[in-house]
Amino acid sequence: MTPEKPMGKTTVCPLNEFQAGTTVRIVKVDAGRGLKNRLASMGLLVNADIRVVRNDGAGQIIVGVKNSKIILGRGMCHKIFASFC
């Protein structure tokens, strides 16, 4: 299931459900302190705008944060919740 941008409503979904080319804003990270710190060190913080560069539906997801590309495992992406910008 791939979320579509609704008119006037904010949809919050795990990061792995967004298609490539979509720009999203991180709303919540539902993880432990270790993973939150690791993601924060890569620039993946709440209210950060990121772009989904690649999401093939299986395997890793590549996201663009500022001027960097980061490869995330699908398990990590299940814990990052985002909405359309």
PDB file of N, CA, C and O in Angstrom:
ATOM      1  N   MET A   1       0.840  -1.180   0.000  1.00  0.00           N
ATOM      2  CA  MET A   1       0.000   0.000   0.000  1.00  0.00           C
ATOM      3  C   MET A   1       0.880   1.237   0.000  1.00  0.00           C
ATOM      4  O   MET A   1       1.720   1.402   0.885  1.00  0.00           O
ATOM      5  N   THR A   2       0.701   2.087  -0.959  1.00  0.00           N
ATOM      6  CA  THR A   2       1.467   3.316  -1.082  1.00  0.00           C
ATOM      7  C   THR A   2       0.548   4.494  -0.791  1.00  0.00           C
ATOM      8  O   THR A   2      -0.493   4.646  -1.430  1.00  0.00           O
ATOM      9  N   PRO A   3       0.933   5.330   0.173  1.00  0.00           N
ATOM     10  CA  PRO A   3       0.065   6.468   0.488  1.00  0.00           C
ATOM     11  C   PRO A   3       0.048   7.484  -0.635  1.00  0.00           C
ATOM     12  O   PRO A   3       1.062   7.715  -1.295  1.00  0.00           O
ATOM     13  N   GLU A   4      -1.090   8.080  -0.843  1.00  0.00           N
ATOM     14  CA  GLU A   4      -1.219   9.169  -1.801  1.00  0.00           C
ATOM     15  C   GLU A   4      -1.469  10.440  -1.026  1.00  0.00           C
ATOM     16  O   GLU A   4      -2.050  10.416   0.059  1.00  0.00           O
ATOM     17  N   LYS A   5      -1.031  11.546  -1.584  1.00  0.00           N
ATOM     18  CA  LYS A   5      -1.170  12.822  -0.885  1.00  0.00           C
ATOM     19  C   LYS A   5      -2.636  13.256  -0.895  1.00  0.00           C
ATOM     20  O   LYS A   5      -3.173  13.594  -1.950  1.00  0.00           O
ATOM     21  N   PRO A   6      -3.293  13.248   0.284  1.00  0.00           N
ATOM     22  CA  PRO A   6      -4.690  13.673   0.350  1.00  0.00           C
ATOM     23  C   PRO A   6      -4.802  15.190   0.396  1.00  0.00           C
ATOM     24  O   PRO A   6      -3.862  15.881   0.788  1.00  0.00           O
ATOM     25  N   MET A   7      -5.937  15.690   0.001  1.00  0.00           N
ATOM     26  CA  MET A   7      -6.174  17.127   0.042  1.00  0.00           C
ATOM     27  C   MET A   7      -6.568  17.550   1.446  1.00  0.00           C
ATOM     28  O   MET A   7      -7.613  17.137   1.949  1.00  0.00           O
ATOM     29  N   GLY A   8      -5.740  18.371   2.084  1.00  0.00           N
ATOM     30  CA  GLY A   8      -6.093  18.945   3.361  1.00  0.00           C
ATOM     31  C   GLY A   8      -5.894  18.047   4.571  1.00  0.00           C
ATOM     32  O   GLY A   8      -6.184  18.468   5.690  1.00  0.00           O
ATOM     33  N   LYS A   9      -5.410  16.824   4.385  1.00  0.00           N
ATOM     34  CA  LYS A   9      -5.190  15.940   5.523  1.00  0.00           C
ATOM     35  C   LYS A   9      -3.733  15.520   5.563  1.00  0.00           C
ATOM     36  O   LYS A   9      -3.066  15.447   4.531  1.00  0.00           O
ATOM     37  N   THR A  10      -3.249  15.247   6.759  1.00  0.00           N
ATOM     38  CA  THR A  10      -1.883  14.797   6.929  1.00  0.00           C
ATOM     39  C   THR A  10      -1.891  13.298   7.180  1.00  0.00           C
ATOM     40  O   THR A  10      -2.480  12.832   8.156  1.00  0.00           O
ATOM     41  N   THR A  11      -1.243  12.543   6.305  1.00  0.00           N
ATOM     42  CA  THR A  11      -1.134  11.103   6.454  1.00  0.00           C
ATOM     43  C   THR A  11       0.235  10.785   7.026  1.00  0.00           C
ATOM     44  O   THR A  11       1.254  11.214   6.483  1.00  0.00           O
ATOM     45  N   VAL A  12       0.264  10.040   8.114  1.00  0.00           N
ATOM     46  CA  VAL A  12       1.524   9.639   8.734  1.00  0.00           C
ATOM     47  C   VAL A  12       1.688   8.138   8.499  1.00  0.00           C
ATOM     48  O   VAL A  12       0.837   7.339   8.889  1.00  0.00           O
ATOM     49  N   CYS A  13       2.795   7.774   7.855  1.00  0.00           N
ATOM     50  CA  CYS A  13       3.076   6.383   7.506  1.00  0.00           C
ATOM     51  C   CYS A  13       4.544   6.086   7.782  1.00  0.00           C
ATOM     52  O   CYS A  13       5.359   7.003   7.876  1.00  0.00           O
ATOM     53  N   PRO A  14       4.884   4.800   7.912  1.00  0.00           N
ATOM     54  CA  PRO A  14       6.302   4.451   7.998  1.00  0.00           C
ATOM     55  C   PRO A  14       7.025   4.855   6.717  1.00  0.00           C
ATOM     56  O   PRO A  14       6.428   4.882   5.641  1.00  0.00           O
ATOM     57  N   LEU A  15       8.279   5.160   6.835  1.00  0.00           N
ATOM     58  CA  LEU A  15       9.069   5.661   5.714  1.00  0.00           C
ATOM     59  C   LEU A  15       9.108   4.679   4.546  1.00  0.00           C
ATOM     60  O   LEU A  15       9.201   5.101   3.393  1.00  0.00           O
ATOM     61  N   ASN A  16       9.039   3.394   4.821  1.00  0.00           N
ATOM     62  CA  ASN A  16       9.143   2.406   3.756  1.00  0.00           C
ATOM     63  C   ASN A  16       7.922   2.382   2.829  1.00  0.00           C
ATOM     64  O   ASN A  16       7.955   1.692   1.811  1.00  0.00           O
ATOM     65  N   GLU A  17       6.860   3.106   3.144  1.00  0.00           N
ATOM     66  CA  GLU A  17       5.653   3.107   2.313  1.00  0.00           C
ATOM     67  C   GLU A  17       5.619   4.249   1.292  1.00  0.00           C
ATOM     68  O   GLU A  17       4.682   4.325   0.497  1.00  0.00           O
ATOM     69  N   PHE A  18       6.597   5.119   1.296  1.00  0.00           N
ATOM     70  CA  PHE A  18       6.622   6.239   0.363  1.00  0.00           C
ATOM     71  C   PHE A  18       7.389   5.856  -0.901  1.00  0.00           C
ATOM     72  O   PHE A  18       8.384   5.134  -0.841  1.00  0.00           O
ATOM     73  N   GLN A  19       6.921   6.340  -2.030  1.00  0.00           N
ATOM     74  CA  GLN A  19       7.537   6.040  -3.314  1.00  0.00           C
ATOM     75  C   GLN A  19       8.783   6.887  -3.538  1.00  0.00           C
ATOM     76  O   GLN A  19       8.964   7.931  -2.911  1.00  0.00           O
ATOM     77  N   ALA A  20       9.627   6.423  -4.432  1.00  0.00           N
ATOM     78  CA  ALA A  20      10.825   7.170  -4.809  1.00  0.00           C
ATOM     79  C   ALA A  20      10.419   8.507  -5.423  1.00  0.00           C
ATOM     80  O   ALA A  20       9.431   8.589  -6.153  1.00  0.00           O
ATOM     81  N   GLY A  21      11.178   9.540  -5.126  1.00  0.00           N
ATOM     82  CA  GLY A  21      10.891  10.874  -5.638  1.00  0.00           C
ATOM     83  C   GLY A  21      10.016  11.707  -4.728  1.00  0.00           C
ATOM     84  O   GLY A  21       9.778  12.881  -5.008  1.00  0.00           O
ATOM     85  N   THR A  22       9.531  11.124  -3.642  1.00  0.00           N
ATOM     86  CA  THR A  22       8.651  11.818  -2.714  1.00  0.00           C
ATOM     87  C   THR A  22       9.469  12.565  -1.666  1.00  0.00           C
ATOM     88  O   THR A  22      10.435  12.022  -1.130  1.00  0.00           O
ATOM     89  N   THR A  23       9.093  13.792  -1.374  1.00  0.00           N
ATOM     90  CA  THR A  23       9.712  14.540  -0.279  1.00  0.00           C
ATOM     91  C   THR A  23       8.774  14.484   0.916  1.00  0.00           C
ATOM     92  O   THR A  23       7.590  14.806   0.808  1.00  0.00           O
ATOM     93  N   VAL A  24       9.317  14.073   2.057  1.00  0.00           N
ATOM     94  CA  VAL A  24       8.502  13.893   3.262  1.00  0.00           C
ATOM     95  C   VAL A  24       9.168  14.586   4.446  1.00  0.00           C
ATOM     96  O   VAL A  24      10.346  14.940   4.393  1.00  0.00           O
ATOM     97  N   ARG A  25       8.404  14.771   5.498  1.00  0.00           N
ATOM     98  CA  ARG A  25       8.902  15.342   6.747  1.00  0.00           C
ATOM     99  C   ARG A  25       8.778  14.290   7.837  1.00  0.00           C
ATOM    100  O   ARG A  25       7.717  13.688   8.003  1.00  0.00           O
ATOM    101  N   ILE A  26       9.850  14.069   8.578  1.00  0.00           N
ATOM    102  CA  ILE A  26       9.831  13.088   9.668  1.00  0.00           C
ATOM    103  C   ILE A  26       8.965  13.630  10.793  1.00  0.00           C
ATOM    104  O   ILE A  26       9.158  14.755  11.254  1.00  0.00           O
ATOM    105  N   VAL A  27       8.002  12.811  11.234  1.00  0.00           N
ATOM    106  CA  VAL A  27       7.069  13.208  12.285  1.00  0.00           C
ATOM    107  C   VAL A  27       7.448  12.564  13.620  1.00  0.00           C
ATOM    108  O   VAL A  27       7.359  13.196  14.672  1.00  0.00           O
ATOM    109  N   LYS A  28       7.872  11.296  13.562  1.00  0.00           N
ATOM    110  CA  LYS A  28       8.156  10.566  14.798  1.00  0.00           C
ATOM    111  C   LYS A  28       9.149   9.454  14.498  1.00  0.00           C
ATOM    112  O   LYS A  28       9.128   8.864  13.418  1.00  0.00           O
ATOM    113  N   VAL A  29      10.021   9.172  15.464  1.00  0.00           N
ATOM    114  CA  VAL A  29      10.905   8.020  15.395  1.00  0.00           C
ATOM    115  C   VAL A  29      10.549   7.138  16.586  1.00  0.00           C
ATOM    116  O   VAL A  29      10.794   7.499  17.737  1.00  0.00           O
ATOM    117  N   ASP A  30       9.971   5.984  16.295  1.00  0.00           N
ATOM    118  CA  ASP A  30       9.509   5.065  17.330  1.00  0.00           C
ATOM    119  C   ASP A  30      10.563   3.986  17.541  1.00  0.00           C
ATOM    120  O   ASP A  30      10.410   2.850  17.092  1.00  0.00           O
ATOM    121  N   ALA A  31      11.645   4.366  18.242  1.00  0.00           N
ATOM    122  CA  ALA A  31      12.777   3.468  18.431  1.00  0.00           C
ATOM    123  C   ALA A  31      13.420   3.734  19.781  1.00  0.00           C
ATOM    124  O   ALA A  31      13.045   4.664  20.496  1.00  0.00           O
ATOM    125  N   GLY A  32      14.382   2.912  20.110  1.00  0.00           N
ATOM    126  CA  GLY A  32      15.125   3.084  21.353  1.00  0.00           C
ATOM    127  C   GLY A  32      16.134   4.204  21.251  1.00  0.00           C
ATOM    128  O   GLY A  32      16.337   4.794  20.190  1.00  0.00           O
ATOM    129  N   ARG A  33      16.757   4.482  22.372  1.00  0.00           N
ATOM    130  CA  ARG A  33      17.707   5.589  22.446  1.00  0.00           C
ATOM    131  C   ARG A  33      18.891   5.403  21.499  1.00  0.00           C
ATOM    132  O   ARG A  33      19.356   6.369  20.894  1.00  0.00           O
ATOM    133  N   GLY A  34      19.379   4.178  21.366  1.00  0.00           N
ATOM    134  CA  GLY A  34      20.526   3.916  20.500  1.00  0.00           C
ATOM    135  C   GLY A  34      20.242   4.226  19.041  1.00  0.00           C
ATOM    136  O   GLY A  34      21.033   4.898  18.379  1.00  0.00           O
ATOM    137  N   LEU A  35      19.113   3.739  18.537  1.00  0.00           N
ATOM    138  CA  LEU A  35      18.764   3.990  17.140  1.00  0.00           C
ATOM    139  C   LEU A  35      18.433   5.457  16.915  1.00  0.00           C
ATOM    140  O   LEU A  35      18.793   6.019  15.881  1.00  0.00           O
ATOM    141  N   LYS A  36      17.753   6.084  17.869  1.00  0.00           N
ATOM    142  CA  LYS A  36      17.448   7.512  17.730  1.00  0.00           C
ATOM    143  C   LYS A  36      18.726   8.333  17.628  1.00  0.00           C
ATOM    144  O   LYS A  36      18.812   9.251  16.812  1.00  0.00           O
ATOM    145  N   ASN A  37      19.713   8.010  18.447  1.00  0.00           N
ATOM    146  CA  ASN A  37      20.990   8.734  18.400  1.00  0.00           C
ATOM    147  C   ASN A  37      21.714   8.486  17.087  1.00  0.00           C
ATOM    148  O   ASN A  37      22.310   9.401  16.519  1.00  0.00           O
ATOM    149  N   ARG A  38      21.663   7.249  16.604  1.00  0.00           N
ATOM    150  CA  ARG A  38      22.324   6.913  15.344  1.00  0.00           C
ATOM    151  C   ARG A  38      21.684   7.665  14.172  1.00  0.00           C
ATOM    152  O   ARG A  38      22.383   8.202  13.312  1.00  0.00           O
ATOM    153  N   LEU A  39      20.351   7.698  14.148  1.00  0.00           N
ATOM    154  CA  LEU A  39      19.651   8.417  13.085  1.00  0.00           C
ATOM    155  C   LEU A  39      19.897   9.922  13.185  1.00  0.00           C
ATOM    156  O   LEU A  39      20.062  10.593  12.167  1.00  0.00           O
ATOM    157  N   ALA A  40      19.921  10.453  14.413  1.00  0.00           N
ATOM    158  CA  ALA A  40      20.163  11.882  14.608  1.00  0.00           C
ATOM    159  C   ALA A  40      21.550  12.275  14.108  1.00  0.00           C
ATOM    160  O   ALA A  40      21.725  13.361  13.554  1.00  0.00           O
ATOM    161  N   SER A  41      22.531  11.400  14.300  1.00  0.00           N
ATOM    162  CA  SER A  41      23.882  11.714  13.831  1.00  0.00           C
ATOM    163  C   SER A  41      23.959  11.758  12.304  1.00  0.00           C
ATOM    164  O   SER A  41      24.879  12.355  11.745  1.00  0.00           O
ATOM    165  N   MET A  42      22.992  11.126  11.629  1.00  0.00           N
ATOM    166  CA  MET A  42      22.935  11.153  10.165  1.00  0.00           C
ATOM    167  C   MET A  42      22.032  12.274   9.645  1.00  0.00           C
ATOM    168  O   MET A  42      21.882  12.443   8.435  1.00  0.00           O
ATOM    169  N   GLY A  43      21.429  13.042  10.564  1.00  0.00           N
ATOM    170  CA  GLY A  43      20.569  14.149  10.160  1.00  0.00           C
ATOM    171  C   GLY A  43      19.101  13.784  10.064  1.00  0.00           C
ATOM    172  O   GLY A  43      18.293  14.600   9.619  1.00  0.00           O
ATOM    173  N   LEU A  44      18.739  12.579  10.472  1.00  0.00           N
ATOM    174  CA  LEU A  44      17.345  12.135  10.425  1.00  0.00           C
ATOM    175  C   LEU A  44      16.678  12.439  11.760  1.00  0.00           C
ATOM    176  O   LEU A  44      16.566  11.576  12.631  1.00  0.00           O
ATOM    177  N   LEU A  45      16.243  13.676  11.897  1.00  0.00           N
ATOM    178  CA  LEU A  45      15.609  14.167  13.119  1.00  0.00           C
ATOM    179  C   LEU A  45      14.141  14.476  12.859  1.00  0.00           C
ATOM    180  O   LEU A  45      13.723  14.614  11.709  1.00  0.00           O
ATOM    181  N   VAL A  46      13.369  14.584  13.920  1.00  0.00           N
ATOM    182  CA  VAL A  46      11.970  14.988  13.788  1.00  0.00           C
ATOM    183  C   VAL A  46      11.927  16.384  13.164  1.00  0.00           C
ATOM    184  O   VAL A  46      12.720  17.255  13.522  1.00  0.00           O
ATOM    185  N   ASN A  47      11.009  16.587  12.241  1.00  0.00           N
ATOM    186  CA  ASN A  47      10.803  17.820  11.465  1.00  0.00           C
ATOM    187  C   ASN A  47      11.834  18.031  10.362  1.00  0.00           C
ATOM    188  O   ASN A  47      11.858  19.093   9.741  1.00  0.00           O
ATOM    189  N   ALA A  48      12.685  17.041  10.108  1.00  0.00           N
ATOM    190  CA  ALA A  48      13.633  17.143   8.998  1.00  0.00           C
ATOM    191  C   ALA A  48      12.934  16.733   7.705  1.00  0.00           C
ATOM    192  O   ALA A  48      12.194  15.749   7.676  1.00  0.00           O
ATOM    193  N   ASP A  49      13.173  17.491   6.641  1.00  0.00           N
ATOM    194  CA  ASP A  49      12.641  17.148   5.329  1.00  0.00           C
ATOM    195  C   ASP A  49      13.645  16.253   4.621  1.00  0.00           C
ATOM    196  O   ASP A  49      14.828  16.580   4.528  1.00  0.00           O
ATOM    197  N   ILE A  50      13.161  15.121   4.122  1.00  0.00           N
ATOM    198  CA  ILE A  50      14.024  14.190   3.408  1.00  0.00           C
ATOM    199  C   ILE A  50      13.347  13.797   2.105  1.00  0.00           C
ATOM    200  O   ILE A  50      12.132  13.929   1.958  1.00  0.00           O
ATOM    201  N   ARG A  51      14.140  13.315   1.167  1.00  0.00           N
ATOM    202  CA  ARG A  51      13.617  12.880  -0.125  1.00  0.00           C
ATOM    203  C   ARG A  51      13.904  11.390  -0.284  1.00  0.00           C
ATOM    204  O   ARG A  51      15.035  10.949  -0.083  1.00  0.00           O
ATOM    205  N   VAL A  52      12.896  10.628  -0.638  1.00  0.00           N
ATOM    206  CA  VAL A  52      13.072   9.196  -0.892  1.00  0.00           C
ATOM    207  C   VAL A  52      13.650   9.075  -2.296  1.00  0.00           C
ATOM    208  O   VAL A  52      12.976   9.373  -3.282  1.00  0.00           O
ATOM    209  N   VAL A  53      14.897   8.638  -2.378  1.00  0.00           N
ATOM    210  CA  VAL A  53      15.582   8.520  -3.658  1.00  0.00           C
ATOM    211  C   VAL A  53      15.256   7.186  -4.313  1.00  0.00           C
ATOM    212  O   VAL A  53      15.005   7.121  -5.516  1.00  0.00           O
ATOM    213  N   ARG A  54      15.261   6.117  -3.512  1.00  0.00           N
ATOM    214  CA  ARG A  54      15.004   4.785  -4.064  1.00  0.00           C
ATOM    215  C   ARG A  54      14.236   3.945  -3.060  1.00  0.00           C
ATOM    216  O   ARG A  54      14.599   3.869  -1.886  1.00  0.00           O
ATOM    217  N   ASN A  55      13.171   3.317  -3.537  1.00  0.00           N
ATOM    218  CA  ASN A  55      12.392   2.373  -2.740  1.00  0.00           C
ATOM    219  C   ASN A  55      11.793   1.362  -3.704  1.00  0.00           C
ATOM    220  O   ASN A  55      10.764   1.626  -4.325  1.00  0.00           O
ATOM    221  N   ASP A  56      12.429   0.216  -3.829  1.00  0.00           N
ATOM    222  CA  ASP A  56      11.997  -0.814  -4.769  1.00  0.00           C
ATOM    223  C   ASP A  56      10.958  -1.758  -4.171  1.00  0.00           C
ATOM    224  O   ASP A  56      10.481  -2.654  -4.868  1.00  0.00           O
ATOM    225  N   GLY A  57      10.599  -1.587  -2.920  1.00  0.00           N
ATOM    226  CA  GLY A  57       9.637  -2.472  -2.282  1.00  0.00           C
ATOM    227  C   GLY A  57      10.293  -3.616  -1.535  1.00  0.00           C
ATOM    228  O   GLY A  57       9.628  -4.312  -0.769  1.00  0.00           O
ATOM    229  N   ALA A  58      11.570  -3.823  -1.740  1.00  0.00           N
ATOM    230  CA  ALA A  58      12.330  -4.850  -1.021  1.00  0.00           C
ATOM    231  C   ALA A  58      13.760  -4.352  -0.875  1.00  0.00           C
ATOM    232  O   ALA A  58      14.246  -3.602  -1.721  1.00  0.00           O
ATOM    233  N   GLY A  59      14.424  -4.755   0.174  1.00  0.00           N
ATOM    234  CA  GLY A  59      15.810  -4.335   0.383  1.00  0.00           C
ATOM    235  C   GLY A  59      15.900  -2.954   0.998  1.00  0.00           C
ATOM    236  O   GLY A  59      14.957  -2.470   1.625  1.00  0.00           O
ATOM    237  N   GLN A  60      17.051  -2.330   0.809  1.00  0.00           N
ATOM    238  CA  GLN A  60      17.312  -1.042   1.428  1.00  0.00           C
ATOM    239  C   GLN A  60      16.567   0.090   0.736  1.00  0.00           C
ATOM    240  O   GLN A  60      16.133  -0.014  -0.411  1.00  0.00           O
ATOM    241  N   ILE A  61      16.442   1.179   1.495  1.00  0.00           N
ATOM    242  CA  ILE A  61      15.831   2.401   0.980  1.00  0.00           C
ATOM    243  C   ILE A  61      16.902   3.484   1.018  1.00  0.00           C
ATOM    244  O   ILE A  61      17.615   3.629   2.011  1.00  0.00           O
ATOM    245  N   ILE A  62      17.008   4.238  -0.063  1.00  0.00           N
ATOM    246  CA  ILE A  62      17.973   5.330  -0.120  1.00  0.00           C
ATOM    247  C   ILE A  62      17.216   6.634   0.034  1.00  0.00           C
ATOM    248  O   ILE A  62      16.251   6.891  -0.687  1.00  0.00           O
ATOM    249  N   VAL A  63      17.660   7.462   0.983  1.00  0.00           N
ATOM    250  CA  VAL A  63      17.035   8.761   1.213  1.00  0.00           C
ATOM    251  C   VAL A  63      18.081   9.857   1.063  1.00  0.00           C
ATOM    252  O   VAL A  63      19.267   9.639   1.308  1.00  0.00           O
ATOM    253  N   GLY A  64      17.626  11.031   0.659  1.00  0.00           N
ATOM    254  CA  GLY A  64      18.489  12.196   0.559  1.00  0.00           C
ATOM    255  C   GLY A  64      18.219  13.135   1.716  1.00  0.00           C
ATOM    256  O   GLY A  64      17.084  13.562   1.929  1.00  0.00           O
ATOM    257  N   VAL A  65      19.261  13.453   2.459  1.00  0.00           N
ATOM    258  CA  VAL A  65      19.166  14.373   3.589  1.00  0.00           C
ATOM    259  C   VAL A  65      20.176  15.480   3.346  1.00  0.00           C
ATOM    260  O   VAL A  65      21.382  15.234   3.309  1.00  0.00           O
ATOM    261  N   LYS A  66      19.677  16.705   3.179  1.00  0.00           N
ATOM    262  CA  LYS A  66      20.524  17.850   2.840  1.00  0.00           C
ATOM    263  C   LYS A  66      21.284  17.516   1.565  1.00  0.00           C
ATOM    264  O   LYS A  66      20.655  17.343   0.521  1.00  0.00           O
ATOM    265  N   ASN A  67      22.594  17.418   1.602  1.00  0.00           N
ATOM    266  CA  ASN A  67      23.373  17.120   0.397  1.00  0.00           C
ATOM    267  C   ASN A  67      23.968  15.719   0.435  1.00  0.00           C
ATOM    268  O   ASN A  67      24.959  15.452  -0.245  1.00  0.00           O
ATOM    269  N   SER A  68      23.384  14.831   1.212  1.00  0.00           N
ATOM    270  CA  SER A  68      23.909  13.477   1.357  1.00  0.00           C
ATOM    271  C   SER A  68      22.847  12.450   1.021  1.00  0.00           C
ATOM    272  O   SER A  68      21.649  12.718   1.114  1.00  0.00           O
ATOM    273  N   LYS A  69      23.301  11.273   0.630  1.00  0.00           N
ATOM    274  CA  LYS A  69      22.407  10.138   0.440  1.00  0.00           C
ATOM    275  C   LYS A  69      22.738   9.107   1.502  1.00  0.00           C
ATOM    276  O   LYS A  69      23.905   8.820   1.767  1.00  0.00           O
ATOM    277  N   ILE A  70      21.693   8.552   2.107  1.00  0.00           N
ATOM    278  CA  ILE A  70      21.858   7.590   3.192  1.00  0.00           C
ATOM    279  C   ILE A  70      21.081   6.336   2.843  1.00  0.00           C
ATOM    280  O   ILE A  70      19.935   6.409   2.401  1.00  0.00           O
ATOM    281  N   ILE A  71      21.713   5.178   3.045  1.00  0.00           N
ATOM    282  CA  ILE A  71      21.052   3.905   2.815  1.00  0.00           C
ATOM    283  C   ILE A  71      20.558   3.389   4.157  1.00  0.00           C
ATOM    284  O   ILE A  71      21.332   3.256   5.105  1.00  0.00           O
ATOM    285  N   LEU A  72      19.252   3.098   4.232  1.00  0.00           N
ATOM    286  CA  LEU A  72      18.640   2.601   5.457  1.00  0.00           C
ATOM    287  C   LEU A  72      18.063   1.220   5.213  1.00  0.00           C
ATOM    288  O   LEU A  72      17.519   0.944   4.144  1.00  0.00           O
ATOM    289  N   GLY A  73      18.185   0.361   6.202  1.00  0.00           N
ATOM    290  CA  GLY A  73      17.551  -0.943   6.127  1.00  0.00           C
ATOM    291  C   GLY A  73      16.052  -0.810   6.307  1.00  0.00           C
ATOM    292  O   GLY A  73      15.566   0.158   6.891  1.00  0.00           O
ATOM    293  N   ARG A  74      15.332  -1.785   5.804  1.00  0.00           N
ATOM    294  CA  ARG A  74      13.878  -1.758   5.883  1.00  0.00           C
ATOM    295  C   ARG A  74      13.393  -1.783   7.336  1.00  0.00           C
ATOM    296  O   ARG A  74      12.361  -1.184   7.638  1.00  0.00           O
ATOM    297  N   GLY A  75      14.102  -2.453   8.235  1.00  0.00           N
ATOM    298  CA  GLY A  75      13.725  -2.483   9.648  1.00  0.00           C
ATOM    299  C   GLY A  75      13.791  -1.108  10.286  1.00  0.00           C
ATOM    300  O   GLY A  75      12.923  -0.745  11.079  1.00  0.00           O
ATOM    301  N   MET A  76      14.816  -0.344   9.942  1.00  0.00           N
ATOM    302  CA  MET A  76      14.929   1.030  10.446  1.00  0.00           C
ATOM    303  C   MET A  76      13.778   1.882   9.920  1.00  0.00           C
ATOM    304  O   MET A  76      13.203   2.690  10.649  1.00  0.00           O
ATOM    305  N   CYS A  77      13.456   1.690   8.655  1.00  0.00           N
ATOM    306  CA  CYS A  77      12.416   2.505   8.025  1.00  0.00           C
ATOM    307  C   CYS A  77      11.037   2.241   8.607  1.00  0.00           C
ATOM    308  O   CYS A  77      10.167   3.110   8.550  1.00  0.00           O
ATOM    309  N   HIS A  78      10.824   1.051   9.170  1.00  0.00           N
ATOM    310  CA  HIS A  78       9.552   0.752   9.827  1.00  0.00           C
ATOM    311  C   HIS A  78       9.366   1.585  11.090  1.00  0.00           C
ATOM    312  O   HIS A  78       8.242   1.753  11.563  1.00  0.00           O
ATOM    313  N   LYS A  79      10.461   2.106  11.636  1.00  0.00           N
ATOM    314  CA  LYS A  79      10.409   2.842  12.892  1.00  0.00           C
ATOM    315  C   LYS A  79      10.416   4.357  12.686  1.00  0.00           C
ATOM    316  O   LYS A  79      10.288   5.112  13.649  1.00  0.00           O
ATOM    317  N   ILE A  80      10.562   4.802  11.451  1.00  0.00           N
ATOM    318  CA  ILE A  80      10.564   6.231  11.118  1.00  0.00           C
ATOM    319  C   ILE A  80       9.227   6.568  10.479  1.00  0.00           C
ATOM    320  O   ILE A  80       8.890   6.039   9.420  1.00  0.00           O
ATOM    321  N   PHE A  81       8.469   7.441  11.113  1.00  0.00           N
ATOM    322  CA  PHE A  81       7.156   7.823  10.605  1.00  0.00           C
ATOM    323  C   PHE A  81       7.244   9.219  10.003  1.00  0.00           C
ATOM    324  O   PHE A  81       7.822  10.131  10.593  1.00  0.00           O
ATOM    325  N   ALA A  82       6.660   9.367   8.819  1.00  0.00           N
ATOM    326  CA  ALA A  82       6.764  10.638   8.098  1.00  0.00           C
ATOM    327  C   ALA A  82       5.434  10.985   7.452  1.00  0.00           C
ATOM    328  O   ALA A  82       4.534  10.153   7.338  1.00  0.00           O
ATOM    329  N   SER A  83       5.338  12.243   7.034  1.00  0.00           N
ATOM    330  CA  SER A  83       4.141  12.720   6.309  1.00  0.00           C
ATOM    331  C   SER A  83       4.610  13.550   5.129  1.00  0.00           C
ATOM    332  O   SER A  83       5.767  13.965   5.069  1.00  0.00           O
ATOM    333  N   PHE A  84       3.699  13.789   4.186  1.00  0.00           N
ATOM    334  CA  PHE A  84       4.021  14.604   3.025  1.00  0.00           C
ATOM    335  C   PHE A  84       4.315  16.034   3.470  1.00  0.00           C
ATOM    336  O   PHE A  84       3.713  16.529   4.422  1.00  0.00           O
ATOM    337  N   CYS A  85       5.233  16.689   2.783  1.00  0.00           N
ATOM    338  CA  CYS A  85       5.553  18.091   3.083  1.00  0.00           C
ATOM    339  C   CYS A  85       4.509  19.017   2.530  1.00  0.00           C
ATOM    340  O   CYS A  85       4.616  20.233   2.688  1.00  0.00           O
TER     341      CYS A  85
END
